[in-house]
Amino acid sequence: MVILVVTSMNRHLFSEVFKQISSKLDQLKAFLSSTAYLKVENVRLIDRFNSHQQIIGNDHNNYYDSSCTIVKFFLLLLRLRLTGTIYLTSTHLIFIDPEGKRETWILHSLTSSVDKLPTTQHGCPLRVRTKHFLAAEFTIPKERDCADLHATLNQLKPDSYEKLYCFLYQAPNYLEKIWDPFLLATEYMRMGVPNADWKVEDGNSNFDMCDTYPPLIYVPILTTKAMLFGSAKFRSRGRLPVLTYLHPNGASITRCSQPLSGFSARCQEDEQLLQCILKTNPYSNTMYIIDTRPRINAVANRAAGKGYENEDYYSNIQFKFCSIENIHIMRGSLQKLLETCEMKNPTMNQYLNALDNSSWLQHIKSLLDTAVLIARAIEVEKKNVLVHCSDGWDRTAQCCSLASLLLCPYYRSIHGFRMLIEKEWLSFGHKFSDRCGHTATSDSKEQSPIFLQFIESVWQLSQIYPTAFEFNERFLISLHDNSHSCQYGNFIGNCEKDRLDLCVKERTYSYWNYVLQNVNDFKNPLFRPQSSYASEVLLPVINAQTLKFWLSMYHRFDSSLLPKENISNTLAHLVDHTLSLNDHARLLEKRIRELHSMIDGDRTTRPTTTSSSTTTTTTTTTTSNEDVDDSDVEKGNHHKKISLPELDSGISEAELSQTRIADSISLKLNTILKPPTLSTSDVESGFSGDYSPHGKTPLSSFIFQRQSSIDTNDMPTIERIALELNSIALDWRSYHTPLHCSCSLPFDSAQRKYNCWRCGENFCARCIERGIYLPGLYSNSLAPVCKTCARSIKSSPSFADFSALVKSKSTEFIRNQTAMKLSRSMIIDQFNNDR
């Protein structure tokens, strides 16, 4: 049956794809065999959800013919029965299913637990859970192999910072080991600090005041060093009150840790510091102290010599307690949530009761309620707010960053969100390594999903305000995963001092550089900067019905539970397709104009006689056609004859009028930008450099918006035009059509799919090359192209000529861009005055 079905398919394409996959698989197996610590064969990977779904689902979404459906059905049946091989390297556990062509890679840094289960008649099960919520169960035929694999996996988890994956990671060629420097001073300058009320203090430059704070801190201008050091001694871990956010209305958010007050202790320096913070706001004579802990917890800490501020010692202060639980409660809540997600065939009541018993969404609501309380105090009441919890690096970071996100639209952009995390979480010392359990020596009691709760709270806000955030769900999931994976050096250590001691900027890659190189993958297609929600303070009302269970985070590997179509992916697909077609259409319009000009030029310059008078007449005619009077443009008399390409293109009269005016502007610019005759004074004053014909490009050669970076005067060959027309796919395959990539990687709704701009087919990230110049694009920008199309394009002789032309013009284009921006406004103003 299989042979009959295969013969009905495209044999050449099937054979080519199969050869490529087999070749890569053989290379990978040879490499792994030589480098793996352990190799276990005949292993079965059990898929709780996807096996059933892959067999019976998605027929209504399949646009292939029935024979192709039968092939997929048969291969899926084989995949359920076939076994694979586990390779254990120094950094990954790799499972390869040779028949199904499926690979599963698990980074050791992401492994949270490895459990050896009781032996069954099929073999010895081994369950591997990861920190990004994958639960993989392998069935190994021999118990001895299972025991060896279990012991080796536990030994391979790094036991020190130096053995973390970020110090071994070799990034792709497009990712350079360059860190875009984050300067805390730059972010505070954006907020208008220093100013008349706030100053920068360098007393912590050697981390003498507080080793978990940044070297520079921002405090009220009325404070003294004695006041700061006295307050630091009175606060837990030396984390004294410092500025973290300044609102345009003058109200501020400051953060610190709990005071070491016990039942009666007090500190005059700390009391004076809070009064200085109060005086920075001229619009209010009171301020809030938000203690994010439940009141009973704060009272209990008094017995340990800690606690909270005594209201009798701090005047003009309003105290509020919130009900955000500690790290131990949060850790247990996540564990209950994951147990709920792993329930096998639960009833509706069982699932909902288990979800409710985990209290996970209740904790998320408490975070959001506290953030809204702080934002309302800043925006509506115009009061300063001081936030703290116990040590000021968990709940304080969550609430300050969420409140800032609600108050400032800048933090809802990709770049702004990066700055928010750098400031609130990295600079002010959230204990990433302890909370995420980066090393095997990390105390399990110190681990807690603090950063995950912040990420989910942001996701909940993005569901309430879908047009207010520039980033999408994929960005938040990636951020969470990379905080645990240790693939990049940004989240290593417990504070800024730890990262400086480890020299992570010199030895590792930056996660933010990865985001920058793949920024289009993380953009929200629904984001509208001009919308009211995207440009104003957000003060949502959080009800129990408001919150959602984040299916794409906690069930991302269970594709049968995920939506069949992802709206964000579909919109991104439409945006990319539109950009591709618009860019290609602009090039086609340009080629039509060039051919039209060439035809007109041939007509006007065709010789009728050989006399000098005829030559003069021809020259005069050509000049008269090129020199257009502005009055003709205004009256609509320029180019009264409409060419056939214009008629065929379907361009309206209004669009034609705009095109003619633009042509007039270009002609006028050539006149304006002619190199003038320079006087002696010009040469002596140094202005001659801009117009010097000796080795410098005159301004008239600038490339304006209607021109590409390639010289518009170069008429392409027939081969070049054919290459341009064949290099862009007009029709793209729909996102929900294919079930697998050509490399056999299964697609699901949570995974980003890429359309090849040349053939239009869908591919996964590893089958796409993003650094290809397509000749059919007007902008000459890099486009995503599948590897097969990339090889085909690069082998074309016309493409070699095109690439050489792009490279030769790129340097000149970049150099001219700066001068063009400076002179553009002057040129347009002069043109308008002449008109």
SULCOR-V931061 format. One record per helix or strand of 3 or more residues. SS is the DSSP state (2 for helix, 1 for strand). FROM is the first residue (numbers start at 0). LEN is the number of residues. Records with the same first field share a line. If there is no record, write none. Layout:
# SULCOR-V931061
SS: FROM-LEN ; FROM-LEN
This chain:
# SULCOR-V931061
2: 1-6 ; 10-25 ; 49-7 ; 58-3 ; 65-16 ; 107-3 ; 142-14 ; 160-3 ; 164-3 ; 183-7 ; 224-10 ; 235-3 ; 267-12 ; 294-8 ; 326-15 ; 347-11 ; 359-20 ; 394-13 ; 408-4 ; 413-14 ; 431-5 ; 443-3 ; 449-15 ; 472-13 ; 488-3 ; 495-7 ; 503-4 ; 510-7 ; 518-4 ; 532-3 ; 550-4 ; 558-3 ; 566-39 ; 611-15 ; 629-6 ; 643-5 ; 652-20 ; 679-6 ; 686-4 ; 698-3 ; 717-9 ; 764-3 ; 786-8 ; 796-38
1: 37-9 ; 83-5 ; 91-6 ; 101-6 ; 110-10 ; 122-8 ; 134-6 ; 197-4 ; 216-4 ; 241-5 ; 251-4 ; 286-5 ; 316-5 ; 383-5 ; 767-6 ; 781-5
